[in-house]
């Protein structure tokens, strides 16, 4: 019994009619006659049948070219319904379903085609580099926007971060202890706000009331209080 080898014709998975004839244990000429007998019905439901002239299958008798048909899964299955449901016909149907299922699975797992020449390889490399550069540019833009947002939020309320106060007083950030600011904020019942930051992911903003108590010698920037109308 022949192995049902599924091939591709015009972008569709098909089976050689000679393999079906061997599965059914009948002459190939008889199967072709049956296909042509029901051709209009098959094509009406499942598209045009592809006929061709081909050399005999490897290992078969004779060497003269013969007329064959390439049938899709639906066409082959419908063809089976025109035959008596013998055990051999049933086995052929089962083998057809299995063979097409394996072919579909292989097709879905087919890896992306590799470049066939230097020009294609160069184009693929350029596309990869451009995609990487685009991601890097988008990342840089996002970081810049994040930094601008952080700076804007830092200057909007009567709250300031250690970075802002250090910059405003032109001294190093290590001059201030975030632990003291946090502890005093909790003691005074003042909320500690958080804003995104490019360096530390986020940074804390402390109330100017806390700053005045914790570091009375530092200057505080003028701020704008945001008023939301209700």
N, C-alpha and C positions, 0 to 999 in steps of 0.2 A: 504494500500500500504506500503510495507516494506521500512525502511530507508536503503539507500545504504551505508553500512559500508565498508570502504576500509581498507584492512589489508595488511600485508607484507608477502610474500613468496619468499624465496631464494633471499632476498635483493631487490625485486621488489614490487611495489604497485599493488595489485590485488583486484578483487571483486568476491565474491562467486556467482556461477552461479544460486543458488537457489534464491538469492535476485533479480537477473535479471528476472528470471521466474515470481516472484511475481509482479515485476514492469510491466511486459508485460501481466500479467493476464492469464498465460498459465501453463500447467503442467510442472513440472521440468523435467520429463522424456522426454517430447517432445523437450525441449530446449537442453538437452544432446544429443538427436538424431540429432538435427540440427547442434550442434557443431561438432559431429563426422563426419557428412556428409560433412562439409566444412573444416575439420581439416587440411588437407594437404594444402589447399589454405591459411588458416590463419597462419599456422606455416611457410609456405614459405615466407610470408611477415613480420611476427612479432614474430618469435621464437616459441619454443615448449610450448604447453599448459600443465599446471600442473593439473593432475587429482589426486583425492584422494577419500578415503572412509571415510565418516564422519557421526556422529550422526545427527539426524534431528535438525533443528534450534529450539531454545527455543520458546515455544508457538505454534509450528506447530503440526499438527496431526500425529499420528503414532510414533513409537519408534525404528524402524529398521534402521540400518545404510544404507546409500545410496551413490551411485557414484556422485561425484560433480566435477566441474572444477573451477580452480582459473584463471580468465582472467585478463590480463593487460588492461590498458585503450585502447590501439590500437587494441588488440584482440577483446575486447567487442564491440568497435565501428564498426569494420569490420563485426562482427557477425550481428550487427543491419542492415547492408546494405543488408543482405540476406532475410530480412523480408519486407513485404509491409509497405509503409510509412503511417501507420495509425496514428491517433492522439496519441494513447497509445505508439506506437513505438517512435514517435517524443519526447514525454514527457520523455520516458526512456533514450533516447540519451542525452537530456538536463540534466536530473538528474545525469547521469553518468559523464558528463563533470564537473558539479558542485561538485560532491562528490570527484572526483580525484583532482580537483583544491584545495579543502579544505585540503585534505590529503597532497598534495605537500606543501601547505603553512605551515601546522603544522610541517611537516618534516624539512622544512628550518628553522623554529624557535625553533627546539628542542635544549634545553640547553646542554652544555657539560656534559657528564656522570660524576657522582660523584664517588669517590673511593668506592669500594665495601668491602674492608677489611683494616686491619691495615697496611699490606705490601704496598698496593696501595696508601694509604694515606701518608705513610712515603716517598714513592718514589716521590709523587707529591710535598710534602713539600721540599724535597731535591732539586728537579728540580727548585722550586720557589726561594729557597735560592741561588742556584748556579747562576740563571739568574740575581738575584739582585746583587750578588757579582761581576758578570761579568760587569754589568753596572757601578758599583762603580769603578772597576779597569779601565775600559775604560775612565771614567770621570777623574780619577786621572792622567792617561797617557796623556789625552788631555790637562789637566791643566799644566802638566810638560812640554809638547811640546810647549804649548803656552808661558810659562815662558821663555823657552830657546830661542824661536823665538824673544820674546820681548828683551831679553838681547843681542842677536846677532844684532838686528836692532839698538839697543841703541848704540852699539859700532862700527857700520859700517861707519857712516858718520861724518861730522864735526858738529854733533848735539848731545846734551846730555839732558837727563831728570833730573828732580830735584832729583830723587832717585839715579841716577848714580853719580851726582856731590856731593851729601851728603855723599855717601858711599866712594867716592874717597878722599874727604877731611876729612872723619871720624868725621862728625858733623851731627846733627839731621836735618831731612828734613824741620822742621818748621822754620829753619833759612832762608828759601827762600820763596818768595812770587810769586806765579804763575801769579797773576794779573799784577804785575810789569813787569814780563817777557813777558807776552802776549801783554801788552800795548806797550812796547819797540819794540817788534817784528813787530807790525803793523806800528809803527812810522818809523822804519828802513827799512821797506819793506821786511822783512825776513819771509819766510814761517814757519809756525808751523806744524811740522810733528806729526802724531799720529801712535802709535804702540799698539798692543794688550797687555793687562796686566792682570795678574791673580787676583790682588787685586781690581783694579778700572775699569776693563773691557778694558780700554785703558788709555794710558798716553801720555802726550805731550813731544815732543823733541824740544828744543830751540837751535837756531844757536849759535855756540861758539862766534861769533861776538857780539851777544846780551848778552851772559854771561859776556864777557869781559867789556862791558859798564855797565851792571847792577850790577855786583859783581866783581870789578877789583881785590879784595883781595883773591879770591878763585883760586885754581889751577885747570887747565883743563887737562883732559887726552889726551894723543896723540891719534889721530884717523886716520883712513884710508879713503881716498876719493874714492868712487866707480866710475870707469870710464867705461861707456858702449860704445863700439865701434859701429859705424854705418856703 
